[in-house]
Protein backbone atom coordinates (compact mmCIF):
# COMPACT_ATOMS: atom_id res chain seq x y z
CA UNK A 1 0.00 0.00 0.00
CA UNK A 2 1.38 3.41 -0.97
CA UNK A 3 1.67 6.24 1.53
CA UNK A 4 -1.27 8.24 0.13
CA UNK A 5 -3.53 5.19 0.29
CA UNK A 6 -2.48 4.62 3.88
CA UNK A 7 -3.65 8.14 4.68
CA UNK A 8 -7.17 7.08 3.73
CA UNK A 9 -7.06 3.85 5.77
CA UNK A 10 -8.37 4.44 9.32
CA UNK A 11 -6.57 1.34 10.60
CA UNK A 12 -3.20 2.71 9.46
CA UNK A 13 -3.88 6.39 10.07
CA UNK A 14 -5.94 7.04 13.23
CA UNK A 15 -6.22 10.76 12.42
CA UNK A 16 -8.77 9.85 9.77
CA UNK A 17 -11.21 9.41 12.66
CA UNK A 18 -10.77 13.02 13.83
CA UNK A 19 -14.10 14.69 14.52
CA UNK A 20 -12.73 17.83 12.87
CA UNK A 21 -11.87 16.26 9.50
CA UNK A 22 -15.36 16.30 7.98
CA UNK A 23 -16.31 19.82 9.22
CA UNK A 24 -12.94 21.07 7.95
CA UNK A 25 -13.53 19.68 4.46
CA UNK A 26 -17.04 21.06 4.37
CA UNK A 27 -15.87 24.51 5.48
CA UNK A 28 -13.08 24.53 2.88
CA UNK A 29 -15.50 23.54 0.12
CA UNK A 30 -17.85 26.39 1.08
CA UNK A 31 -14.93 28.80 1.21
CA UNK A 32 -13.79 27.85 -2.30
CA UNK A 33 -17.35 28.16 -3.59
CA UNK A 34 -17.37 31.70 -2.22
CA UNK A 35 -13.99 32.48 -3.78
CA UNK A 36 -15.13 31.03 -7.11
CA UNK A 37 -18.40 32.94 -7.09
CA UNK A 38 -17.48 35.16 -10.06
CA UNK A 39 -16.42 32.11 -12.08
CA UNK A 40 -19.70 30.36 -11.38
CA UNK A 41 -21.63 33.36 -12.66
CA UNK A 42 -19.71 33.30 -15.96
CA UNK A 43 -21.38 30.85 -18.41
CA UNK A 44 -18.08 30.11 -20.16
CA UNK A 45 -16.17 29.41 -16.94
CA UNK A 46 -18.98 27.87 -14.91
CA UNK A 47 -18.37 24.22 -15.83
CA UNK A 48 -14.60 24.40 -15.28
CA UNK A 49 -15.14 26.06 -11.90
CA UNK A 50 -17.70 23.42 -10.93
CA UNK A 51 -15.25 20.70 -11.94
CA UNK A 52 -12.66 22.12 -9.55
CA UNK A 53 -15.24 22.46 -6.79
CA UNK A 54 -16.51 18.89 -7.10
CA UNK A 55 -13.45 16.94 -8.27
CA UNK A 56 -10.51 18.82 -6.76
CA UNK A 57 -11.74 20.88 -3.80
CA UNK A 58 -14.65 18.57 -2.93
CA UNK A 59 -15.42 17.62 0.67
CA UNK A 60 -15.61 13.86 -0.03
CA UNK A 61 -13.06 11.05 0.03
CA UNK A 62 -11.28 10.37 -3.27
CA UNK A 63 -9.41 7.28 -2.06
CA UNK A 64 -11.39 4.85 -4.23
CA UNK A 65 -10.63 6.89 -7.32
CA UNK A 66 -6.97 7.29 -6.39
CA UNK A 67 -6.45 3.61 -5.64
CA UNK A 68 -7.54 2.87 -9.21
CA UNK A 69 -4.53 4.55 -10.75
CA UNK A 70 -2.03 1.73 -10.27
CA UNK A 71 -4.43 -0.72 -11.91
CA UNK A 72 -5.59 1.50 -14.73
CA UNK A 73 -2.23 2.73 -16.03
CA UNK A 74 -1.28 -0.44 -17.99
CA UNK A 75 -4.66 -0.40 -19.75
CA UNK A 76 -4.84 3.34 -20.31
CA UNK A 77 -1.28 3.53 -21.66
CA UNK A 78 -2.53 1.70 -24.73
CA UNK A 79 -5.37 4.17 -25.26
CA UNK A 80 -4.46 7.61 -23.92
CA UNK A 81 -1.55 10.00 -24.52
CA UNK A 82 1.19 10.23 -21.90
CA UNK A 83 0.22 13.84 -21.15
CA UNK A 84 -3.28 12.75 -20.07
CA UNK A 85 -1.80 10.09 -17.79
CA UNK A 86 0.53 12.75 -16.40
CA UNK A 87 -2.48 14.90 -15.53
CA UNK A 88 -3.94 11.95 -13.65
CA UNK A 89 -0.71 11.60 -11.71
CA UNK A 90 -0.84 15.30 -10.79
CA UNK A 91 -4.46 14.90 -9.63
CA UNK A 92 -3.53 11.98 -7.40
CA UNK A 93 -0.56 13.83 -5.93
CA UNK A 94 -2.80 16.83 -5.29
CA UNK A 95 -5.36 14.71 -3.47
CA UNK A 96 -2.71 12.98 -1.38
CA UNK A 97 -1.09 16.26 -0.39
CA UNK A 98 -4.44 17.90 0.37
CA UNK A 99 -5.45 14.99 2.59
CA UNK A 100 -2.13 15.07 4.44
CA UNK A 101 -2.53 18.80 5.09
CA UNK A 102 -6.14 18.30 6.18
CA UNK A 103 -5.01 15.71 8.73
CA UNK A 104 -2.55 18.20 10.16
CA UNK A 105 -5.25 20.88 10.23
CA UNK A 106 -7.64 18.54 12.02
CA UNK A 107 -4.94 17.83 14.61
CA UNK A 108 -4.33 21.54 15.11
CA UNK A 109 -8.07 22.16 15.56
CA UNK A 110 -8.21 19.38 18.16
CA UNK A 111 -5.57 21.19 20.24
CA UNK A 112 -6.84 24.72 19.62
CA UNK A 113 -10.56 24.07 20.07
CA UNK A 114 -11.14 20.73 21.82
CA UNK A 115 -14.67 21.70 22.86
CA UNK A 116 -15.79 23.75 19.87
CA UNK A 117 -18.21 22.20 17.41
CA UNK A 118 -18.17 24.75 14.60
CA UNK A 119 -15.41 26.19 12.45
CA UNK A 120 -15.13 29.83 11.42
CA UNK A 121 -12.61 31.86 9.47
CA UNK A 122 -10.66 33.03 12.52
CA UNK A 123 -10.22 29.53 13.94
CA UNK A 124 -9.33 28.16 10.49
CA UNK A 125 -6.65 30.83 10.06
CA UNK A 126 -5.23 30.09 13.50
CA UNK A 127 -4.95 26.36 12.72
CA UNK A 128 -3.49 27.14 9.27
CA UNK A 129 -0.66 29.17 10.80
CA UNK A 130 -0.03 26.54 13.46
CA UNK A 131 0.39 23.86 10.80
CA UNK A 132 2.64 26.11 8.68
CA UNK A 133 4.35 24.25 5.80
CA UNK A 134 4.31 27.25 3.47
CA UNK A 135 6.30 25.45 0.75
CA UNK A 136 3.81 22.57 0.62
CA UNK A 137 0.86 24.98 0.57
CA UNK A 138 2.34 26.72 -2.46
CA UNK A 139 3.03 23.36 -4.09
CA UNK A 140 -0.62 22.43 -3.50
CA UNK A 141 -1.70 25.54 -5.44
CA UNK A 142 0.80 24.75 -8.20
CA UNK A 143 -0.65 21.25 -8.54
CA UNK A 144 -4.15 22.67 -8.89
CA UNK A 145 -2.95 24.80 -11.79
CA UNK A 146 -1.06 21.86 -13.35
CA UNK A 147 -4.16 19.66 -13.29
CA UNK A 148 -6.17 22.39 -14.99
CA UNK A 149 -3.43 23.07 -17.54
CA UNK A 150 -3.19 19.36 -18.32
CA UNK A 151 -6.91 19.12 -18.97
CA UNK A 152 -6.82 22.25 -21.12
CA UNK A 153 -3.98 20.75 -23.15
CA UNK A 154 -5.87 17.45 -23.54
CA UNK A 155 -8.81 19.31 -25.04
CA UNK A 156 -6.55 20.51 -27.87
CA UNK A 157 -5.18 17.04 -28.68
CA UNK A 158 -6.88 15.53 -31.75
CA UNK A 159 -8.88 12.39 -31.10
CA UNK A 160 -8.78 12.50 -27.29
CA UNK A 161 -12.56 12.69 -27.02
CA UNK A 162 -12.92 9.52 -29.08
CA UNK A 163 -10.16 7.78 -27.09
CA UNK A 164 -11.97 8.56 -23.85
CA UNK A 165 -15.15 7.04 -25.23
CA UNK A 166 -13.26 3.94 -26.33
CA UNK A 167 -11.78 3.53 -22.85
CA UNK A 168 -15.20 3.49 -21.14
CA UNK A 169 -15.67 -0.25 -21.66
CA UNK A 170 -12.29 -1.35 -20.27
CA UNK A 171 -12.63 1.08 -17.37
CA UNK A 172 -16.09 -0.18 -16.45
CA UNK A 173 -15.05 -3.83 -16.81
CA UNK A 174 -12.10 -3.38 -14.46
CA UNK A 175 -13.99 -1.32 -11.89
CA UNK A 176 -12.34 1.95 -12.87
CA UNK A 177 -15.46 3.89 -13.78
CA UNK A 178 -14.73 6.56 -11.14
CA UNK A 179 -11.41 7.46 -12.70
CA UNK A 180 -12.85 7.34 -16.19
CA UNK A 181 -15.60 9.69 -15.08
CA UNK A 182 -13.04 12.09 -13.63
CA UNK A 183 -11.28 12.30 -17.00
CA UNK A 184 -14.47 12.70 -19.01
CA UNK A 185 -15.94 15.36 -16.74
CA UNK A 186 -12.68 17.31 -16.77
CA UNK A 187 -12.41 17.10 -20.54
CA UNK A 188 -16.01 18.23 -21.04
CA UNK A 189 -15.65 21.13 -18.58
CA UNK A 190 -12.46 22.49 -20.10
CA UNK A 191 -13.72 22.05 -23.66
CA UNK A 192 -16.13 24.93 -22.96
CA UNK A 193 -13.63 27.14 -21.16
CA UNK A 194 -11.86 28.94 -23.96
CA UNK A 195 -9.04 30.94 -22.36
CA UNK A 196 -7.79 28.42 -19.81
CA UNK A 197 -4.55 30.33 -19.20
CA UNK A 198 -6.29 33.41 -17.80
CA UNK A 199 -8.71 31.29 -15.75
CA UNK A 200 -5.90 29.29 -14.13
CA UNK A 201 -3.75 32.39 -13.58
CA UNK A 202 -6.62 34.05 -11.69
CA UNK A 203 -7.03 30.98 -9.50
CA UNK A 204 -3.30 30.81 -8.78
CA UNK A 205 -3.06 34.53 -8.01
CA UNK A 206 -6.12 34.46 -5.74
CA UNK A 207 -5.12 31.34 -3.83
CA UNK A 208 -1.52 32.48 -3.34
CA UNK A 209 -2.76 35.86 -2.09
CA UNK A 210 -5.10 34.14 0.38
CA UNK A 211 -2.26 31.93 1.62
CA UNK A 212 -0.07 35.00 2.07
CA UNK A 213 -2.75 36.75 4.12
CA UNK A 214 -3.27 33.61 6.24
CA UNK A 215 0.42 33.29 7.06
CA UNK A 216 0.65 37.03 7.79
CA UNK A 217 -2.29 36.87 10.20
CA UNK A 218 -4.35 39.38 8.23
CA UNK A 219 -8.00 39.72 9.24
CA UNK A 220 -10.59 38.25 6.87
CA UNK A 221 -8.02 36.49 4.62
CA UNK A 222 -10.68 35.05 2.30
CA UNK A 223 -12.90 38.12 2.11
CA UNK A 224 -15.76 36.32 3.84
CA UNK A 225 -16.57 39.32 6.00
CA UNK A 226 -16.17 39.77 9.72
CA UNK A 227 -18.57 37.77 11.89
CA UNK A 228 -21.57 39.77 12.94
CA UNK A 229 -21.36 41.14 16.45
CA UNK A 230 -24.31 40.45 18.70
CA UNK A 231 -26.59 43.41 18.96
CA UNK A 232 -26.37 45.27 22.23
CA UNK A 233 -29.36 44.76 24.45
CA UNK A 234 -31.63 47.75 24.45
CA UNK A 235 -32.46 49.26 27.78
CA UNK A 236 -36.14 49.65 28.48
CA UNK A 237 -37.29 53.19 27.92
CA UNK A 238 -37.88 55.13 31.08
CA UNK A 239 -40.80 57.49 31.27
CA UNK A 240 -39.92 61.02 32.07
CA UNK A 241 -42.29 63.03 34.21
CA UNK A 242 -44.49 65.32 32.20
CA UNK A 243 -43.41 68.94 32.24
CA UNK A 244 -46.14 71.38 33.04
CA UNK A 245 -45.91 74.43 30.95
CA UNK A 246 -47.22 77.63 32.45
CA UNK A 247 -48.08 80.73 30.57
CA UNK A 248 -45.75 83.59 31.03
N, C-alpha and C positions, 0 to 999 in steps of 0.2 A: 504493500500500500504506500502510495506517495505521500509526501508531507501535507499537501493541500487536501487530499482525501481524508487524512487523519484528523484534520481540523474539523471536518464535518461529522466525525464519528464520536458520539458522546462517550463511548467506552474508553476511547483513547484520549480524548480531550474533554475533561470535566467542565471546562468553562463554557461549553456549548449549552449547559443547563442553566446558565446565569439568567436570573429573572429579568435582567436589564437588556438582554440581547434582542428580544423581539421588540420591546418599546423603542430601543435605539434605532433599529432598522426602519420601523414605521415612521419615526420622527424624521430620519434622514430622507426617506422617500418623500414625505410631505414638504420638507425644506427644498429639495431639488425641484419638485413640482412648482413651488413658488418661484424659484430662481429661473425656471424655464417658462414662466407664464407668457412672456412675449413671443417665444417660439411657438407655443401651443396655439396662439391666436393667429399665427401666420399660416395660411393654407398650404404653402409650399414647404414649410419647415415642420409642420405639425406631426407628420408621420415619423420623421426621423427623431424628433424630440420624444415622441411617445415610445419609440423603440428603445431609446436610452433609458427612459423612466422605467419601463417594464422589464427589459432584458439586461440592463447594466446596473442601474441604481435600484432595482426592485427590492422589496422588503421580504422576499421569499428565498428559500434555500435552493441554490443551483447545483448542489452536489451530484444529483443524478445525471444532469446534463454534462457536468465536468468529467465524471467518471467514465463517460462514453468515449472520450477522446482517444484513449489508448487503444480501444477496440476498433474505432472507426477509421483511424488513419490508414491502415493497410488497404481497406476497401476504397476510401475516398481518394487515395493517391492515384488510383487508376482512372478516376473520373474528373477530379477538380484540379485546377492549377495550384502550384505551390504557394502562390501569394494568398489564395483563399485559405489554405490550411494554416499559413502563417498568421492570418487574422484570427483564426480559431485559437491558436496558441496564445496570442495576446489576450483574447477574451478570458481564457482559463487562468492565465497569470493574474489578470486584473481581479477576477473573482476570488482567487486564493489570497491575494494581498489584501483586498477589501475585507474579507472574512477575518484574517489575522488581525487587522487594525480594529475591527469591530470587537473582537474578543478582548483586546487591550482596553478599549473604551468601556466595555461592560465591566471589566475589573476595576477601572478607575471610578466608575459610577458606584460600584458596590462600596468602595472605601469613602467616597465623598458624600454619598447620600444613602446610607444603609436603610433608612426608614422611609425615604421618599418613594412615591408611587408614580409620579409623572415627571416627564422630562421637559425642560424649557431651554431656550436659547442660552441663557446665562450658565446653567448647569452643564449643558453640552460643551460650551466654550471652555469652561473650567476643566472638564475631563479631557478635552482635546489638548490643552496645554500640558496637562499632567502626563499624558501619553507621549507627547513630543513627536520624535521621528520625522522631522521636517523633510529629510531627503526622501523617505519612503512616501510621504504624502504627495510630494511633487512628482514622484515616479508614478503614483496612482493616477494623477491627472494626465500625465504623459501617455499612459496606457489607454485611457479613455479616448484620447485623441487618435492614437494609433489604430484602435479598433474601428473608429469611425472612418479614418482615412483608408483603411484596408477595404471596408465595405464600399466606399465611394470609388475606389480603384476597380473593385470587382465589377461594379455596374458598367464600367467602360470596356471590360474585356468581352470580345465577341464570343457568343455561344454559351456564356456562363448560365444564363437563364435556362437554356435547354439542358445543360449538364446537371443543374440542380433538380430539374424535373426527372431526369433519368436516374438520379441517385435516390429518389423517394423510395422505390421498391426495396433496394438493398438495405437502406436505413431502417425501414419499417420491419423488414424480415429479421434484422439483427437487434431489434430493440433500441434503435438509435433515433427514433422519431423526434425526440426532444431536441437533439442537436441539429437535425435536419431542419426542423421548424425554426430554430434560431437563425440559421443561414438564410432561409427563404424570407423570413420576416425582415431581416436586416437588408437583404437585397431589394425587396419591394419598397421599403421605407426610403432608402437612399436613392432609388431610381427616380423618385419624385422630387428630390431635394434641389437639384440644380447646382448652385454654388456651394459645394461642400466645404471648400477651404475657408470661406468667411464664416460659415456656421461653426466649424470646429475651432477656429481661432477665437470666436466670441466665447465659446464654452471654456476654452483654456484660459483666456484672459480673466473671465469672471471667477472661475474656480481658484485660480492662483491668487487673485486679489482677496477672495474670501479667506483663503488659508493664511495669507499674510496678516489680515486683520485679526484672525483668531490667535495666531502666535503672538501678535503685538498686544493682545488684551483690549482691543478696541471695542467700544460698546456697539451692540447691534451689528455684528459682523456680516450677517446675511441680509440685512435690510428688512427684517421681519417686523420691525417696529418694537418699541419698548412696551413691556407688559403694562396693561392698564392698572393704574393705582386705584385702590378702593376709595369710593367717594366718602368724604368726611360726613359723619353723622350730623344732621341738622338739629340745632337746638330748638326746642319748642318755643314758639313765639310767646313773649310775655306781653300781657296787656298793660298798656300805660294808662294811668288815671286820666280821665277826660279833663281837659282844661276849660274852665269856665271863662268865657270872654265877657268882659263888662264894657259897657259903652263908656267912652271917655268924653 
